[in-house]
Amino acid sequence: MYIETFSQMKKQLGQMEKWLETAATFAKTKSFDPNIFLGFRLAPDQLPFSRQVQIACDSAKLAASRLTGKEAPSHPDTEQTLEQLSARIKSVIAYLDGFSARDFEGAAERSITQPRWEGKTMTGANYFLEHAVPNFFFHITHVYALLRHNGVNLGKADYLGALSLRAP
């Protein structure tokens, strides 16, 4: 289950990286600085676009790290451009590429905690299903929505990416 879901996360991160390219092209055709996207929000109390990308990346890499016990790469959240955000996405995809199904053996029973949980824990299985997966898709969907809301020509196929279709 874990390796398949992380494969999907890698695919979605790759799609998100393509959205950033599409946003940069859109900005160029409209003659504005593409980095203006980094500060956009859907609501005043929502984190900006740049944080949505960062948290989507962190959700994937930290879930893999916590479930396997392997150290995740550090990203200091200092990206100031779409290119820098794209580099972060590529870094996380490369990190996830280093995992195999064997790395996740025993992950369901692993005890997972985070500082904001104030000493409480979850099993790896519960953490993965109740926190990691929903959190990842929450933030990646916000990235998509922010770009769509601001005129970037993206559709459902851009969100889903290539499907593994087979001929009958």
Buried (B, 14 or more C-beta within 10 A) or exposed (E): EBBEBBEBBBBBBBBBBBBBEBBBEBBEEEEEEBBEBBEBBBEEEEBBBBBBBBBBBBBBBBBBBBBBEEEBEEBEEEBEBBBBBBBBBBBBBEBBEEBEEEBBEEBBEBEBEEEEEEEEEBBBBEBBBEBBBEBBBEBBBBBBBBBBEBEBEBEEEBBEEEEEEEEE
